[in-house]
Amino acid sequence: MRGEWQPIETAPKNGTEVLVYIPFDGGGCYDLVQWDFEVEAWREDGGATISPKFYAPSHWMALEPPK
């Protein structure tokens, strides 16, 4: 079972993949990310870094464990 939405400040920064919500003008999106220690930013599964200047996640949710 997934968790509840929580403020991004409480997200784990230990390499755990989480679901985040990224608000922006005219809407928002969801993305699977994990914290990248080298650049100190969120990184998508495909390797792209999410620039906090443009797309800062506001909330996160734990993922359901695989079955």
N, C-alpha and C positions, 0 to 999 in steps of 0.2 A: 504494500500500500504506500502510495506517495505521501509525503508530508504536506504541510500547509505552507502558503507563501509567507516568507519572512524577509525582513529588511536585508539588503545586500551587505550591510556592515557585519552581519552575523554569519555570512557564508563561509564554509570551510576553505582554507587556503593551503590545503595539504595534498593537492593533486586529485581530489575527488571530483568526478564529473557531476555537475548539477544542471538543472534547468533554470534559466534566468529569463526575466522579462525586461526588455529594453524599450523604454518609452521614447518617442520622438514626435516631432510636429506632425500632426495628422494621423497619429496612430501609435503603433508599437509592434514589437515582434517577440518571439520566443526563440531561445537558442540553447543548445547543449554546449557547455563550456567547462573549463577547469582553469585554476590559477596557474600562471606561468611565473615561476620564481625569477627567471633570468631577466624578464622585461617588466616584471611587477604589473601585470595586466591579465585580463581574462583572455583565454585563447579558445577558439572554436576547435571542434574535433578535426576539421580539415587543416588546421594549422594557422588560420588567420587570427591575428590579434585584434581584439575589440578596443578601439581607441576611446579612452574615457572622455576625450575632448569632444567627440561626436556622438558616441553611442554608449552611454554609461548605464549598465544594468541597475535597476532600482530594487528588484526583489529576486529571490531565489527559492527553489523548492528541491528537496531531496528526490532522487529517482527511486523507482520501485526496483528492488533487487531482482536480477535475472532468475528465471525458474529453470 
